[in-house]
Amino acid sequence: MSTVDSSVRPRRFDLIAFDWDGTLFDSTAAITRSIQAAVRDVGGTVPSDAQASYVIGMALMPALAHAAPDVPQDKYPELANRYRYHYLQQQEQVTLFDGVLPLLQALRERNHWLAVATGKSRRGLNEALATVDLKGVFDGSRTADETAGKPHPLMLQELMAEFGVAPDRLLMIGDTTHDLEMARNAGCASLAVAYGAHGSEGFAPLGPLHVAQTVADLHAWLLAHA
């Protein structure tokens, strides 16, 4: 559980949950290229950039199956292995977006609990957190392989139960419609970022409180309204 002083509550949201890839971590291009290379390796029809980036945020196998509908199921294990291979080749080139660390530090200073709700695996998230030296910044996390994948609300429901937070005190922040749908399914508010995997044109029907164009925009909105 968090070490944050629970006697001092923030303005509107007690718990802020972030998606990882495309929201905090500048990995959209690397994931897109890795999906395309993996599909090519197993002989499938290579998805376009838009088709590959659309599935970012989903659990790995549903994402790959959606991006490569002509790949037979008996090739799914190979497809997943090839994706992991290609992504690992690029992992050291992928970093946090500029401004993310100051943003997270500012939120902690305001006594918000911070969590990650991601389509990554637990192993993948732990490696990413270690790589970018973020240990101790987040109070909790959920990954797709230990709970239900997005847009199912279970990740957020489990985080709310862990921290004793009601739906109206949780804000979910993400770069895809999958993130916003998960928040809606959990009865929580959401905020979208437009610098990740999905274009902002699909966000409005899902009712985010704001669509941040940059990390600086996200930072300013959160300090003013969260």
C-alpha atoms as an extended CHARMM CRD file, in Angstrom:
* protein
*
       226  EXT
         1         1  MET       CA              0.0000000000        0.0000000000        0.0000000000  PROA      1               0.0000000000
         2         2  SER       CA              1.0570000000        3.5850000000       -0.4950000000  PROA      2               0.0000000000
         3         3  THR       CA              3.3460000000        5.5590000000        1.8010000000  PROA      3               0.0000000000
         4         4  VAL       CA              1.4920000000        8.7620000000        0.8150000000  PROA      4               0.0000000000
         5         5  ASP       CA             -0.0420000000       10.5920000000        3.7820000000  PROA      5               0.0000000000
         6         6  SER       CA             -3.7130000000        9.6780000000        3.5180000000  PROA      6               0.0000000000
         7         7  SER       CA             -4.7260000000       12.4030000000        5.9750000000  PROA      7               0.0000000000
         8         8  VAL       CA             -4.1930000000       15.0440000000        3.2670000000  PROA      8               0.0000000000
         9         9  ARG       CA             -6.4450000000       14.3630000000        0.3190000000  PROA      9               0.0000000000
        10        10  PRO       CA             -6.0450000000       15.9060000000       -3.1080000000  PROA      10              0.0000000000
        11        11  ARG       CA             -8.5390000000       18.1900000000       -4.7510000000  PROA      11              0.0000000000
        12        12  ARG       CA            -10.6580000000       15.8530000000       -6.8550000000  PROA      12              0.0000000000
        13        13  PHE       CA             -9.0490000000       12.4480000000       -7.4780000000  PROA      13              0.0000000000
        14        14  ASP       CA             -7.3610000000       10.2890000000       -4.8430000000  PROA      14              0.0000000000
        15        15  LEU       CA             -5.9380000000        7.7660000000       -7.3280000000  PROA      15              0.0000000000
        16        16  ILE       CA             -4.5930000000        8.5550000000      -10.8000000000  PROA      16              0.0000000000
        17        17  ALA       CA             -3.9810000000        5.5390000000      -13.0540000000  PROA      17              0.0000000000
        18        18  PHE       CA             -1.7960000000        5.8620000000      -16.1210000000  PROA      18              0.0000000000
        19        19  ASP       CA             -1.5400000000        3.7190000000      -19.1860000000  PROA      19              0.0000000000
        20        20  TRP       CA              2.1210000000        3.0160000000      -19.9690000000  PROA      20              0.0000000000
        21        21  ASP       CA              2.9380000000        2.7520000000      -23.6980000000  PROA      21              0.0000000000
        22        22  GLY       CA              2.1550000000        5.9550000000      -25.5790000000  PROA      22              0.0000000000
        23        23  THR       CA              1.1140000000        7.7970000000      -22.4130000000  PROA      23              0.0000000000
        24        24  LEU       CA              4.2010000000        7.8030000000      -20.2130000000  PROA      24              0.0000000000
        25        25  PHE       CA              6.6010000000        5.8410000000      -22.3930000000  PROA      25              0.0000000000
        26        26  ASP       CA              7.4690000000        6.9430000000      -25.9360000000  PROA      26              0.0000000000
        27        27  SER       CA              7.1150000000        3.4500000000      -27.3880000000  PROA      27              0.0000000000
        28        28  THR       CA              4.3550000000        3.7130000000      -29.9820000000  PROA      28              0.0000000000
        29        29  ALA       CA              6.6660000000        3.6170000000      -33.0140000000  PROA      29              0.0000000000
        30        30  ALA       CA              8.7270000000        0.7350000000      -31.6100000000  PROA      30              0.0000000000
        31        31  ILE       CA              5.6160000000       -1.3420000000      -30.8700000000  PROA      31              0.0000000000
        32        32  THR       CA              4.1560000000       -0.6120000000      -34.3010000000  PROA      32              0.0000000000
        33        33  ARG       CA              7.3650000000       -1.6730000000      -36.0590000000  PROA      33              0.0000000000
        34        34  SER       CA              7.6320000000       -4.7980000000      -33.9040000000  PROA      34              0.0000000000
        35        35  ILE       CA              4.0760000000       -5.8920000000      -34.7100000000  PROA      35              0.0000000000
        36        36  GLN       CA              4.6800000000       -5.3960000000      -38.4280000000  PROA      36              0.0000000000
        37        37  ALA       CA              7.9780000000       -7.3010000000      -38.3600000000  PROA      37              0.0000000000
        38        38  ALA       CA              6.4700000000      -10.1770000000      -36.3730000000  PROA      38              0.0000000000
        39        39  VAL       CA              3.5640000000      -10.5640000000      -38.7880000000  PROA      39              0.0000000000
        40        40  ARG       CA              5.9910000000      -10.4810000000      -41.7040000000  PROA      40              0.0000000000
        41        41  ASP       CA              8.1210000000      -13.1790000000      -40.0580000000  PROA      41              0.0000000000
        42        42  VAL       CA              5.2200000000      -15.6320000000      -39.8160000000  PROA      42              0.0000000000
        43        43  GLY       CA              3.9490000000      -14.9530000000      -43.3420000000  PROA      43              0.0000000000
        44        44  GLY       CA              0.9040000000      -12.8340000000      -42.5780000000  PROA      44              0.0000000000
        45        45  THR       CA             -0.3170000000       -9.6910000000      -44.3050000000  PROA      45              0.0000000000
        46        46  VAL       CA              1.6830000000       -6.8680000000      -42.7600000000  PROA      46              0.0000000000
        47        47  PRO       CA             -0.6550000000       -4.3280000000      -41.1250000000  PROA      47              0.0000000000
        48        48  SER       CA             -0.3980000000       -0.6360000000      -41.8980000000  PROA      48              0.0000000000
        49        49  ASP       CA              0.9490000000        1.7630000000      -39.3060000000  PROA      49              0.0000000000
        50        50  ALA       CA             -2.6000000000        2.7280000000      -38.3680000000  PROA      50              0.0000000000
        51        51  GLN       CA             -3.7260000000       -0.9080000000      -38.0730000000  PROA      51              0.0000000000
        52        52  ALA       CA             -0.7230000000       -1.8680000000      -35.9470000000  PROA      52              0.0000000000
        53        53  SER       CA             -0.8990000000        1.1500000000      -33.6620000000  PROA      53              0.0000000000
        54        54  TYR       CA             -4.6500000000        0.7110000000      -33.1010000000  PROA      54              0.0000000000
        55        55  VAL       CA             -4.0830000000       -2.4310000000      -31.0050000000  PROA      55              0.0000000000
        56        56  ILE       CA             -1.5510000000       -0.8340000000      -28.6450000000  PROA      56              0.0000000000
        57        57  GLY       CA             -2.8370000000       -1.0690000000      -25.0950000000  PROA      57              0.0000000000
        58        58  MET       CA             -4.6120000000       -4.3840000000      -25.5860000000  PROA      58              0.0000000000
        59        59  ALA       CA             -3.2410000000       -7.6220000000      -24.1290000000  PROA      59              0.0000000000
        60        60  LEU       CA             -0.5570000000       -9.0800000000      -26.3950000000  PROA      60              0.0000000000
        61        61  MET       CA             -2.3010000000      -11.9960000000      -28.0840000000  PROA      61              0.0000000000
        62        62  PRO       CA             -5.6530000000      -10.2760000000      -28.6810000000  PROA      62              0.0000000000
        63        63  ALA       CA             -3.6750000000       -7.3280000000      -30.0670000000  PROA      63              0.0000000000
        64        64  LEU       CA             -1.6220000000       -9.4590000000      -32.4430000000  PROA      64              0.0000000000
        65        65  ALA       CA             -4.6570000000      -11.4600000000      -33.5400000000  PROA      65              0.0000000000
        66        66  HSD       CA             -6.5250000000       -8.2490000000      -34.3270000000  PROA      66              0.0000000000
        67        67  ALA       CA             -3.5780000000       -6.8040000000      -36.2570000000  PROA      67              0.0000000000
        68        68  ALA       CA             -2.9750000000      -10.0220000000      -38.2060000000  PROA      68              0.0000000000
        69        69  PRO       CA             -6.3690000000      -11.6380000000      -38.8640000000  PROA      69              0.0000000000
        70        70  ASP       CA             -5.0020000000      -13.9290000000      -41.5850000000  PROA      70              0.0000000000
        71        71  VAL       CA             -2.4080000000      -15.5690000000      -39.3330000000  PROA      71              0.0000000000
        72        72  PRO       CA             -3.7130000000      -18.9950000000      -38.2240000000  PROA      72              0.0000000000
        73        73  GLN       CA             -4.0380000000      -19.6880000000      -34.5130000000  PROA      73              0.0000000000
        74        74  ASP       CA             -1.4050000000      -22.4170000000      -34.5650000000  PROA      74              0.0000000000
        75        75  LYS       CA              1.1350000000      -19.7220000000      -35.4170000000  PROA      75              0.0000000000
        76        76  TYR       CA              0.1680000000      -17.4570000000      -32.5000000000  PROA      76              0.0000000000
        77        77  PRO       CA              2.9830000000      -18.6690000000      -30.2040000000  PROA      77              0.0000000000
        78        78  GLU       CA              5.5430000000      -17.9760000000      -32.9390000000  PROA      78              0.0000000000
        79        79  LEU       CA              3.9250000000      -14.6150000000      -33.6910000000  PROA      79              0.0000000000
        80        80  ALA       CA              4.1600000000      -13.5980000000      -30.0260000000  PROA      80              0.0000000000
        81        81  ASN       CA              7.7650000000      -14.7520000000      -29.7730000000  PROA      81              0.0000000000
        82        82  ARG       CA              8.7540000000      -12.8060000000      -32.8740000000  PROA      82              0.0000000000
        83        83  TYR       CA              7.0560000000       -9.6900000000      -31.5240000000  PROA      83              0.0000000000
        84        84  ARG       CA              8.9950000000       -9.9570000000      -28.2660000000  PROA      84              0.0000000000
        85        85  TYR       CA             12.2210000000      -10.4960000000      -30.1910000000  PROA      85              0.0000000000
        86        86  HSD       CA             11.7700000000       -7.3950000000      -32.3390000000  PROA      86              0.0000000000
        87        87  TYR       CA             10.6390000000       -5.2160000000      -29.4270000000  PROA      87              0.0000000000
        88        88  LEU       CA             13.6310000000       -6.2160000000      -27.2960000000  PROA      88              0.0000000000
        89        89  GLN       CA             15.9520000000       -5.1450000000      -30.1160000000  PROA      89              0.0000000000
        90        90  GLN       CA             14.5880000000       -1.6000000000      -29.7510000000  PROA      90              0.0000000000
        91        91  GLN       CA             13.9710000000       -1.4520000000      -26.0220000000  PROA      91              0.0000000000
        92        92  GLU       CA             17.0530000000        0.5390000000      -25.0710000000  PROA      92              0.0000000000
        93        93  GLN       CA             16.0880000000        3.2500000000      -27.5710000000  PROA      93              0.0000000000
        94        94  VAL       CA             12.6930000000        3.8220000000      -25.9440000000  PROA      94              0.0000000000
        95        95  THR       CA             12.3710000000        6.2790000000      -23.0510000000  PROA      95              0.0000000000
        96        96  LEU       CA              9.8700000000        8.2530000000      -21.0300000000  PROA      96              0.0000000000
        97        97  PHE       CA              8.3500000000       11.2500000000      -22.7570000000  PROA      97              0.0000000000
        98        98  ASP       CA             10.0680000000       14.4950000000      -21.7920000000  PROA      98              0.0000000000
        99        99  GLY       CA              8.3620000000       16.0160000000      -18.7830000000  PROA      99              0.0000000000
       100       100  VAL       CA              6.8730000000       12.8010000000      -17.3910000000  PROA      100             0.0000000000
       101       101  LEU       CA              9.1330000000       12.5250000000      -14.3320000000  PROA      101             0.0000000000
       102       102  PRO       CA              8.4620000000       16.1040000000      -13.1440000000  PROA      102             0.0000000000
       103       103  LEU       CA              4.7420000000       15.5060000000      -13.6860000000  PROA      103             0.0000000000
       104       104  LEU       CA              4.7260000000       12.3480000000      -11.5650000000  PROA      104             0.0000000000
       105       105  GLN       CA              6.7850000000       14.0070000000       -8.8470000000  PROA      105             0.0000000000
       106       106  ALA       CA              4.3920000000       16.9690000000       -8.7370000000  PROA      106             0.0000000000
       107       107  LEU       CA              1.3920000000       14.6500000000       -8.3560000000  PROA      107             0.0000000000
       108       108  ARG       CA              3.0590000000       12.7500000000       -5.5240000000  PROA      108             0.0000000000
       109       109  GLU       CA              3.7890000000       16.0320000000       -3.7480000000  PROA      109             0.0000000000
       110       110  ARG       CA              0.0360000000       16.7420000000       -3.9010000000  PROA      110             0.0000000000
       111       111  ASN       CA             -0.7030000000       13.4090000000       -2.1500000000  PROA      111             0.0000000000
       112       112  HSD       CA             -2.2350000000       11.5650000000       -5.0820000000  PROA      112             0.0000000000
       113       113  TRP       CA             -1.7700000000        7.8360000000       -5.2550000000  PROA      113             0.0000000000
       114       114  LEU       CA             -0.2910000000        6.8610000000       -8.6300000000  PROA      114             0.0000000000
       115       115  ALA       CA             -0.8200000000        3.5820000000      -10.4590000000  PROA      115             0.0000000000
       116       116  VAL       CA             -0.1500000000        1.9560000000      -13.8200000000  PROA      116             0.0000000000
       117       117  ALA       CA             -2.8690000000        0.0650000000      -15.7320000000  PROA      117             0.0000000000
       118       118  THR       CA             -1.2530000000       -1.4120000000      -18.8190000000  PROA      118             0.0000000000
       119       119  GLY       CA             -1.5920000000       -3.9900000000      -21.5530000000  PROA      119             0.0000000000
       120       120  LYS       CA              2.0320000000       -4.9460000000      -20.9640000000  PROA      120             0.0000000000
       121       121  SER       CA              2.9640000000       -8.1520000000      -19.1700000000  PROA      121             0.0000000000
       122       122  ARG       CA              4.0750000000       -8.0280000000      -15.5530000000  PROA      122             0.0000000000
       123       123  ARG       CA              7.5970000000       -8.9560000000      -16.6110000000  PROA      123             0.0000000000
       124       124  GLY       CA              7.6040000000       -6.2730000000      -19.2950000000  PROA      124             0.0000000000
       125       125  LEU       CA              6.3490000000       -3.5750000000      -16.9330000000  PROA      125             0.0000000000
       126       126  ASN       CA              8.8350000000       -4.4960000000      -14.2140000000  PROA      126             0.0000000000
       127       127  GLU       CA             11.6820000000       -4.3350000000      -16.7270000000  PROA      127             0.0000000000
       128       128  ALA       CA             10.4720000000       -0.9590000000      -17.9780000000  PROA      128             0.0000000000
       129       129  LEU       CA             10.1650000000        0.4440000000      -14.4700000000  PROA      129             0.0000000000
       130       130  ALA       CA             13.6740000000       -0.7260000000      -13.6490000000  PROA      130             0.0000000000
       131       131  THR       CA             15.0790000000        0.6400000000      -16.9070000000  PROA      131             0.0000000000
       132       132  VAL       CA             13.7620000000        4.1480000000      -16.3690000000  PROA      132             0.0000000000
       133       133  ASP       CA             14.5100000000        4.1540000000      -12.6420000000  PROA      133             0.0000000000
       134       134  LEU       CA             10.9200000000        4.6540000000      -11.5420000000  PROA      134             0.0000000000
       135       135  LYS       CA             10.9490000000        2.3280000000       -8.5560000000  PROA      135             0.0000000000
       136       136  GLY       CA              8.9580000000        3.8520000000       -5.7250000000  PROA      136             0.0000000000
       137       137  VAL       CA              7.1300000000        6.3840000000       -7.9030000000  PROA      137             0.0000000000
       138       138  PHE       CA              4.0130000000        4.2310000000       -8.3590000000  PROA      138             0.0000000000
       139       139  ASP       CA              1.9160000000        2.9540000000       -5.5010000000  PROA      139             0.0000000000
       140       140  GLY       CA              0.3050000000        0.1400000000       -7.4790000000  PROA      140             0.0000000000
       141       141  SER       CA             -0.0120000000       -1.4350000000      -10.9050000000  PROA      141             0.0000000000
       142       142  ARG       CA             -1.9490000000       -3.9670000000      -12.9190000000  PROA      142             0.0000000000
       143       143  THR       CA             -0.8910000000       -5.7170000000      -16.1270000000  PROA      143             0.0000000000
       144       144  ALA       CA             -2.8720000000       -7.5620000000      -18.7680000000  PROA      144             0.0000000000
       145       145  ASP       CA             -1.4470000000      -10.9980000000      -17.9640000000  PROA      145             0.0000000000
       146       146  GLU       CA             -2.4750000000      -10.8920000000      -14.2850000000  PROA      146             0.0000000000
       147       147  THR       CA             -6.0120000000       -9.5490000000      -14.7560000000  PROA      147             0.0000000000
       148       148  ALA       CA             -8.3750000000       -8.8560000000      -17.6700000000  PROA      148             0.0000000000
       149       149  GLY       CA             -7.1590000000       -6.9050000000      -20.6990000000  PROA      149             0.0000000000
       150       150  LYS       CA             -8.5890000000       -3.5720000000      -21.7810000000  PROA      150             0.0000000000
       151       151  PRO       CA            -11.3220000000       -2.4530000000      -22.2240000000  PROA      151             0.0000000000
       152       152  HSD       CA            -12.5420000000       -4.8110000000      -19.4810000000  PROA      152             0.0000000000
       153       153  PRO       CA            -12.7350000000       -2.7800000000      -16.2380000000  PROA      153             0.0000000000
       154       154  LEU       CA            -11.1220000000       -5.3740000000      -13.9490000000  PROA      154             0.0000000000
       155       155  MET       CA             -7.7280000000       -3.6110000000      -13.7890000000  PROA      155             0.0000000000
       156       156  LEU       CA             -9.3250000000       -0.4590000000      -12.4330000000  PROA      156             0.0000000000
       157       157  GLN       CA            -11.7530000000       -2.3450000000      -10.2130000000  PROA      157             0.0000000000
       158       158  GLU       CA             -8.8500000000       -4.1770000000       -8.5700000000  PROA      158             0.0000000000
       159       159  LEU       CA             -6.9280000000       -0.9230000000       -8.0590000000  PROA      159             0.0000000000
       160       160  MET       CA             -9.9930000000        0.7270000000       -6.5210000000  PROA      160             0.0000000000
       161       161  ALA       CA            -10.3720000000       -2.2170000000       -4.1350000000  PROA      161             0.0000000000
       162       162  GLU       CA             -6.6710000000       -2.1500000000       -3.2250000000  PROA      162             0.0000000000
       163       163  PHE       CA             -6.6990000000        1.5380000000       -2.3210000000  PROA      163             0.0000000000
       164       164  GLY       CA            -10.2500000000        1.7800000000       -1.0110000000  PROA      164             0.0000000000
       165       165  VAL       CA            -11.1450000000        4.3540000000       -3.6650000000  PROA      165             0.0000000000
       166       166  ALA       CA            -14.6230000000        4.9120000000       -5.0980000000  PROA      166             0.0000000000
       167       167  PRO       CA            -15.0710000000        5.1850000000       -8.8900000000  PROA      167             0.0000000000
       168       168  ASP       CA            -15.6020000000        8.9480000000       -8.7320000000  PROA      168             0.0000000000
       169       169  ARG       CA            -12.2010000000        9.3620000000       -7.0290000000  PROA      169             0.0000000000
       170       170  LEU       CA            -10.2080000000        7.5480000000       -9.7410000000  PROA      170             0.0000000000
       171       171  LEU       CA             -8.9330000000        9.1810000000      -12.9310000000  PROA      171             0.0000000000
       172       172  MET       CA             -7.6690000000        6.9920000000      -15.7860000000  PROA      172             0.0000000000
       173       173  ILE       CA             -5.2220000000        8.5860000000      -18.2610000000  PROA      173             0.0000000000
       174       174  GLY       CA             -4.4260000000        6.9550000000      -21.5910000000  PROA      174             0.0000000000
       175       175  ASP       CA             -3.6520000000        7.4340000000      -25.2610000000  PROA      175             0.0000000000
       176       176  THR       CA             -6.1440000000        4.9590000000      -26.7520000000  PROA      176             0.0000000000
       177       177  THR       CA             -9.8660000000        4.3870000000      -26.9420000000  PROA      177             0.0000000000
       178       178  HSD       CA             -9.2250000000        1.0860000000      -25.1050000000  PROA      178             0.0000000000
       179       179  ASP       CA             -8.1160000000        3.0970000000      -22.0490000000  PROA      179             0.0000000000
       180       180  LEU       CA            -11.1260000000        5.3930000000      -22.1810000000  PROA      180             0.0000000000
       181       181  GLU       CA            -13.5420000000        2.4810000000      -22.6830000000  PROA      181             0.0000000000
       182       182  MET       CA            -12.0260000000        0.7130000000      -19.6780000000  PROA      182             0.0000000000
       183       183  ALA       CA            -12.5700000000        3.8080000000      -17.5500000000  PROA      183             0.0000000000
       184       184  ARG       CA            -16.1550000000        4.1560000000      -18.7290000000  PROA      184             0.0000000000
       185       185  ASN       CA            -16.8110000000        0.4620000000      -18.0350000000  PROA      185             0.0000000000
       186       186  ALA       CA            -15.4540000000        0.9420000000      -14.5040000000  PROA      186             0.0000000000
       187       187  GLY       CA            -17.5670000000        4.0590000000      -13.9070000000  PROA      187             0.0000000000
       188       188  CYS       CA            -14.4770000000        6.2640000000      -13.6560000000  PROA      188             0.0000000000
       189       189  ALA       CA            -13.4620000000        9.5510000000      -15.2230000000  PROA      189             0.0000000000
       190       190  SER       CA            -10.8450000000        9.5630000000      -17.9680000000  PROA      190             0.0000000000
       191       191  LEU       CA             -8.3730000000       11.9140000000      -19.5880000000  PROA      191             0.0000000000
       192       192  ALA       CA             -6.9220000000       11.3130000000      -23.0570000000  PROA      192             0.0000000000
       193       193  VAL       CA             -3.5350000000       12.2140000000      -24.4850000000  PROA      193             0.0000000000
       194       194  ALA       CA             -3.2730000000       12.8850000000      -28.2070000000  PROA      194             0.0000000000
       195       195  TYR       CA              0.4690000000       12.2720000000      -28.5950000000  PROA      195             0.0000000000
       196       196  GLY       CA              0.3090000000        8.4520000000      -28.4310000000  PROA      196             0.0000000000
       197       197  ALA       CA             -1.1210000000        5.5980000000      -30.4700000000  PROA      197             0.0000000000
       198       198  HSD       CA             -4.6460000000        6.8050000000      -31.3090000000  PROA      198             0.0000000000
       199       199  GLY       CA             -5.6940000000       10.0200000000      -32.9680000000  PROA      199             0.0000000000
       200       200  SER       CA             -7.9600000000       12.2830000000      -30.9550000000  PROA      200             0.0000000000
       201       201  GLU       CA            -10.8880000000       11.9750000000      -33.3710000000  PROA      201             0.0000000000
       202       202  GLY       CA            -12.1270000000        8.8190000000      -31.6080000000  PROA      202             0.0000000000
       203       203  PHE       CA            -11.9640000000       10.1990000000      -28.0780000000  PROA      203             0.0000000000
       204       204  ALA       CA            -14.9800000000       12.5250000000      -27.9060000000  PROA      204             0.0000000000
       205       205  PRO       CA            -17.7010000000        9.8150000000      -27.8450000000  PROA      205             0.0000000000
       206       206  LEU       CA            -16.0230000000        8.3060000000      -24.7720000000  PROA      206             0.0000000000
       207       207  GLY       CA            -16.2620000000       11.5420000000      -22.7970000000  PROA      207             0.0000000000
       208       208  PRO       CA            -12.7680000000       12.2830000000      -21.4850000000  PROA      208             0.0000000000
       209       209  LEU       CA            -12.5170000000       15.3010000000      -19.2260000000  PROA      209             0.0000000000
       210       210  HSD       CA             -9.7320000000       16.7040000000      -21.3920000000  PROA      210             0.0000000000
       211       211  VAL       CA             -7.5720000000       15.7480000000      -24.3780000000  PROA      211             0.0000000000
       212       212  ALA       CA             -3.9720000000       16.7490000000      -23.6960000000  PROA      212             0.0000000000
       213       213  GLN       CA             -1.9190000000       17.5700000000      -26.7680000000  PROA      213             0.0000000000
       214       214  THR       CA              1.4510000000       17.3980000000      -24.9820000000  PROA      214             0.0000000000
       215       215  VAL       CA              2.9040000000       16.2660000000      -21.6550000000  PROA      215             0.0000000000
       216       216  ALA       CA              3.0810000000       19.9430000000      -20.6460000000  PROA      216             0.0000000000
       217       217  ASP       CA             -0.6390000000       20.2870000000      -21.3970000000  PROA      217             0.0000000000
       218       218  LEU       CA             -1.3330000000       17.1570000000      -19.3390000000  PROA      218             0.0000000000
       219       219  HSD       CA              0.7540000000       18.5100000000      -16.4590000000  PROA      219             0.0000000000
       220       220  ALA       CA             -1.0250000000       21.8570000000      -16.4610000000  PROA      220             0.0000000000
       221       221  TRP       CA             -4.5040000000       20.3190000000      -16.5630000000  PROA      221             0.0000000000
       222       222  LEU       CA             -3.7930000000       17.8910000000      -13.7390000000  PROA      222             0.0000000000
       223       223  LEU       CA             -2.3690000000       20.5620000000      -11.4660000000  PROA      223             0.0000000000
       224       224  ALA       CA             -5.3750000000       22.7970000000      -12.1290000000  PROA      224             0.0000000000
       225       225  HSD       CA             -8.1900000000       20.2310000000      -12.0820000000  PROA      225             0.0000000000
       226       226  ALA       CA             -7.1890000000       16.8800000000      -10.5450000000  PROA      226             0.0000000000
